[in-house]
Amino acid sequence: MVLARPARALDGAPLLKPGVVLSEAQLKRLIEQGLEELWVVPAGEQVPDPTVPEYLDRYGPDFAARLQTVFQRALVTRTMQNLFLVSLSHATDCYRRYRLADRDES
């Protein structure tokens, strides 16, 4: 598997750059440093552009606009604006992730 997003320490310091083919030794070091999950793609698959928000990788470049269309008439209240932002955030969280704690189960 290949790292799709930067691996960062708990304090935010960069550990590995996107595009790195992960080895068992690197995974062990990342676990020792407290990381619980990584953003990865299978070997041979294109690594997403790190400057593009994560939700675009899964839902496509027009996802935010489509979501805004759904909320178009309702965005006049703060509650609906917050719901829109939470929905967009959830889309970001839905990006394919690799949980380090679950790696032995696969």
Secondary structure as GFF3:
##gff-version 3
##sequence-region A 1 106
A	DSSP	beta_strand	2	3	.	.	.	ID=ss1
A	DSSP	beta_strand	7	8	.	.	.	ID=ss2
A	DSSP	beta_strand	14	16	.	.	.	ID=ss3
A	DSSP	alpha_helix	24	32	.	.	.	ID=ss4
A	DSSP	beta_strand	37	38	.	.	.	ID=ss5
A	DSSP	beta_strand	40	41	.	.	.	ID=ss6
A	DSSP	alpha_helix	54	59	.	.	.	ID=ss7
A	DSSP	alpha_helix	63	71	.	.	.	ID=ss8
A	DSSP	alpha_helix	78	93	.	.	.	ID=ss9
A	DSSP	beta_strand	98	99	.	.	.	ID=ss10
A	DSSP	three_ten_helix	100	105	.	.	.	ID=ss11
###
